[in-house]
Amino acid sequence: MFKGAVFDMDGLMIDSERLVYSIWQEMLDEDGKEFNLDIFKKTIGLRREDSCEYYKSVYGDDFDYPAYKAESRIRYFKRIEKNGVPVKKGLYEIFDYLKSVGCKISLATSTSSQTALKIMKKINLYDKFDAFVCGDDVKNGKPEREGFLIAAKKLGLEPVDCVAFEDSINGIKSAHAAGMTTVMVPDLLEPTDEIKPMIDFLCTDLSEAIERISN
């Protein structure tokens, strides 16, 4: 049995990717810039700095990513204040299961701590975590393994004793490189041929993941 579990957040725990995409589409439409889902998918799982570089490569060096990011955050929180935070199927059940078997739990997200911790409190899971690793806690974001290594260290465990839950390609690359058992629950990104060998368990939702890791 695993001693530790490490969770990504966006697209895995909460159904945020579609919401964030709609906000960016809205903002760029307002500014008359071409935008589509393929562009957005390239940023899934990336830290703020890496997303900034990507958007500049698409729209030019004068693209004011920090301003768009700040505005997207304002719109994001307005929407979840109005409609609540959409959580993924099986989220609370898998946390209950992991806690029932004595598993320590860490977050490993590319999202900033300011946003991630606020979300965890909103969905009443903040107190379930033993550690947090957010985008501003690492120098090298996903697909580098640093975040997952830090998560294991904060839990006082070796990576090999941990299972990592991810929805993104970069996240799976990161967790696999760290030496963790990987569970992929795809959201907007389906597994590519490149990462399929890196996935130990491929699940349709977190409820199925409980069955797979408990066997």
N, C-alpha and C positions, 0 to 999 in steps of 0.2 A: 504494500500500500504506500502511496505517496505521502511524504511528510509535509510537503508544501504545495501550494497552488498559486499560480501567478496569472492575473487577469488583465487583459487589455480592457479598454472602456468603450470607446466609440465604435458602434457597429457590432459589438459583441454583447456588452451588458445592456447598453441602451440603444434604441433604434434612432440614432442621431444622424447617421450619414445622409439619409434622404432629406432630413430637415436642413442640415448645413448646406447641402447641395442646392436646395431650393432658395436659400437665402443668398448664396453667391450668385446664382442665376439671376435673381431679382436685382441685386446690386449692379452687376455688370450690364444687364439689360438697360437699367436706368442710365448708365454711362455710355451706352452705345457700343459696347465691346462684345465681340463674339465669344460665346462661352457654351460649353456642352458637357455632357456627363463624362466623356472620354478625358477631357482636360481635368475635371475634378477627380477622377479615379486615380490619376497620377500622384495626387497629394495624400491619398488615404494612407494612414500609418506614419506619415512624416512629421518631424518636429517643425515648429514655426520657422526656424531658420532655413531648413531645407525646402519647405513650401515656398518661402519667399524667393529663393533662388530659382525654383521651377517657374513661378509666375513671371518673374523677370525675363526668363528665357522665352516665354510665350508672348508677353506684351511689351517687352523692352525694359531697359534699365531705369526708366523714369516711372515705372509702375509703382505706385505708393502702397505697397503691400501692408505695412503697419496700419495705415488708415483704413483699408478695407477690412483687415482683421479686427480692428477695434469696433468698426461699425457692425460687422457680422456677429460679434459677441453681444453687442447691445440688442440686436434683433433676435438673436438666439434666446437670450434670457427673457425677453418680452414674450416670446412665443411659449416658452415652457412655463412661465408664470401664469399665462392665460390657459394653456391646455394641459399642463403637467409634463413630466418627463416620461417619454415612452420607453418602457423596459422590455427586454427580450423574453421570449417564452422560456420558462424554466430557471430564470435567474435566481429567484428567492429559494427555489427548491434545491438548486445545486449548492448554494451557500449553506443552507441548513444541513445538507448531507455532509459536506466537507467538515463543518464544525462538529457534527455528530461523531465523526471518526477521528477527531483530534488533529485535523489538518490545519496548518498555519496558512494564512492567505495574505498575498501582497497584490497591490495594483502595479501595473507597468504600462503607463500610457504616454503617448507623445503630447498629450494635451497639457497645458500649463497647470501647476498646482492650484493657482487661484480659481480656475474653472473646475478642474477635476474634483477637488475636495468639496466644493460647493454642491456639485452634482451628487456626489456620494451621500452627502447629508440629506439632500432633497429626496433621495430614494430610500433613505433609512438603512443604508448599508455601511456607513462610515465606521460604526463601532464593530463591525464584523472583521475589519482588516487589522492585521498585525503590523503591516508596513505599507508605505506608499512610495512609489517612484514615478515622478512626473517628468514632463518634457524639460523643465528647467533644472532637473536634478542630474542630467547627463550631458556630456560633451559631444558624444557621438550617438545620434539617434538611430532608430530602426532604418535599415536592416542590420546595423551593427548590433553586437550582442550585449553592449554595455549595460543597458537598462535591466535586462534579465539577470545579469551577473550581480548587479547591485541589489536587486530584489532578493535573490537567494542569500546574499550576505546579510541583508537586514533581517531576514528570517532566521539566520543562524544555521543555514542548511547548505549542502552542496547542490549545485544545479541538477545533478543526476537524480536527486531525491525529490525533484519538483516536477509538476505537470503544468504546462503553460496553455492558456486558452486564448486563441486569437481568431480574428476574422479576416485579417489582411495578409497579402503576400509578403510584404516587408516584415510583418510581425512574425510570421512563421519562420522566415529566414533568420530573424534575430533570435528567437527561442531555440531553434535547432542549433544554431552556431554556439549558443550558450551551453548546450548539452542537456537540455530539458526534454522530457517527453512532450510531444506537441498534440494539441487538439485544435482542429480548425472547424469553426462554424461559419461558413461563408455568408457574407452579407451582399455587398455590391460587387465584390470581386470573387470570381470562381477560381479554384486552384489551377495554376498553369502546369504544364508538363515539367517545368523546371523544379517546382516546389513539391510536386506530388510525392517524391521519395522522402521529403522532409517531414511529411505529415504522418503521425502515428495513428491518429483517430480522426476520421472525417465524419462530422455529424451535421444533421439538418438543424438542430437546435440544442440548447443547453440541457433540456430534459433527456435527450438521447445521450448526451455526453455523460450524464450520471450513470447510465446503464453500462456504457463502454468502459469507463475507468474503474468501475466497481467489480468488474468480472476478473 
